[in-house]
Amino acid sequence: MGTHAHASGAGTRPHAPGAPGSPGVPTTDRKPPAPRRGGADPVKALMHRHRDLCERAVDPLEIAAGLEAHGVTDRTAARFRHRDVFSLAEEMYARVPRGGDTPAPETTVPEAARPRADWLLLALLPGTLTAATLAGLHLTHGRTRLLVAVAGLLAVALGVRAALTRGPLSGARRTPAPSRPSGSRTWTWWLLAYAALGDALLRAAVHGGPDGLPDGTPDGPWPLATAPTLALALSCVPAALAAHLLVEGARRRLTASRGLTEFAAAVRPLLWSAFALYLGCLTALLAVCAALLGERAGYAQGLTLGALLLLARFLHVHGFTHAPAVVLTTAAAAEAVATATVFAGRLPGCGVLAVPVEALVDTWGPGSVPALVCGAGALTLLVHASRTLTRASAHVRTGAPK
């Protein structure tokens, strides 16, 4: 009894007069106890942080892609008591307030679409118009040949533009950011022009030429490389099919995957397969065009340039425009500098400038310059594409800039 009284007296402090909680003093001003950390709702806090993303999403896949773009990984999702980003996105989507009469859309994307005849025909335009232009150059002479060359160049440019505005090679899936204008188009034309005329110009420059202007024939003082030009134009069709394979295959894997790591592991071989498919088709086109036109195929420079342009287009289609523009600009500048150093070496005291390029041409031929330049650019873009195009956010259709 005495022990109980002593314990009660030791554990109870008398209230000071006027203190809250003492008799006769109201307790309404007392601060409520702070909530326990374990009782907080981390998913609700995440939804508040990404409120715009949750409200405009049409399915959980868009939320998962948006979270990934903001740096949320499967490991991060574990802190929100979810096994992966996809299950976290499903809960966030389900908790967004919606009208009772509006049914929630299904969490799947449409099945893979078959190649459409309209964009396949548009992809055939560049090759068809290039073949017609080359045939006109072989059949005409003098001023008529010049007019045919100008008209053919304009027609091919329009054909390429049409092929890139419809179908899987178009950038309609995403809207590029207006603050990032892309110079890819200009440098693409430069690289194609070099493929047609650059090797002949470099060879002539190393041997003291050129002695005249190009006349549009393979036998002129400045020969036109028609075989790789025609093969690259015809390769728009396998390029469109490869892009279609990548887009539709990634969308199927997006619905089947249950984590970002699993999705990346499934899409990476798909990307490489589409890339290898295009290179195989381009190799066959180079061989056929060389046999029909009686020229050298130029496999090294043709394949590396085709690989560079395809990867740049893959990235552009999915909204990644900065890296392709930088790599294409660098490749075009390197080709221009290599040719310029040969001419600069003719100036008094500047012969050393031409030594590296002349040694390269004497050892492996003029095609080694674009092969090395475009090969390095293609390898750079392949590494970049293997990191960016294996992300779920790259394959969800959205108008947001990337």
BELPE-V268217 format. One record per backbone hydrogen bond with DSSP energy under -0.5 kcal/mol. CO is the residue of the C=O (numbers start at 0). NH is the residue of the N-H. Records with the same first field share a line. If there is no record, write none. Layout:
BEGIN
CO=NH  NH
END
This chain:
BEGIN
0=4
1=5
2=6
3=7
4=8
5=9
6=10
7=11
10=12
15=18
18=21
21=24
26=29
35=38
36=39
39=41
40=44
41=45
42=46
43=47
44=48
45=49
47=50
49=53
50=54
51=55
52=56
58=61  62
59=63
60=64
61=65
62=66
63=67
64=68
65=69
66=71
67=70
70=72
72=76
73=77
74=78
75=78  79
76=79  81
77=80
83=87
84=88
85=89
86=90
87=91
88=92
89=93
90=94
92=95
98=101
100=102
115=119
116=120
117=121
118=122
119=123
120=124
121=124  125
123=127
124=128
125=129
126=130
127=131
128=132
129=133
130=134
131=135
132=136
133=137
134=138
135=139
140=143  144
141=145
142=146
143=147
144=148
145=149
146=150
147=151
148=152
149=153
150=154
151=155
152=156
153=157
154=158
155=159
156=160
157=161
158=162
159=163
160=164
161=164  165
166=169
170=173
172=397
173=175
176=179
182=186
183=187
184=188
185=189
186=190
187=191
188=192
189=193
190=194
191=195
192=196
193=197  198
195=224
196=200
197=201
198=202
199=203
200=204
201=205
202=206
203=208
204=207
216=219  223
219=222
222=224
223=225
224=228
225=229
226=230
227=231
228=232
229=233
230=234
232=126  235
233=236
234=238
235=239
236=240
237=241
238=242
239=243
240=244
241=245
242=246
243=247
244=248
245=249
246=250
247=251
248=252
249=253
250=254
251=255
252=256
258=262
259=263
260=264
261=265
262=266
263=267
264=268
265=269
266=270
267=271
268=272
269=273
270=274
271=275
272=276
273=277
274=278
275=279
276=280
277=281
278=282
279=283
280=284
281=285
282=286
283=287
284=288
285=289
286=290
287=291
288=292
289=293  294
297=301
298=302
299=303
300=304
301=305
302=306
303=307
304=308
305=309
306=310
307=311
308=312
309=313
310=314
311=315
312=316
313=317
314=319
315=318
318=320
320=324
321=325
322=326
323=327
324=328
325=329
326=330
327=331
328=332
329=333
330=334
331=335
332=336
333=337
334=338
335=339
336=340
337=341
338=342
339=343
340=344
342=345
343=346
346=349
349=352
350=353
351=354
353=357
354=358
355=359
356=360
357=361
358=362
359=363
360=364
364=367
365=368  369
366=370
367=371
368=372
369=373
370=374
371=375
372=376
373=377
374=378
375=379
376=380
377=381
378=382
379=383
380=384
381=385
382=386
383=386  387
384=388
387=390
390=393
391=394
394=396
END
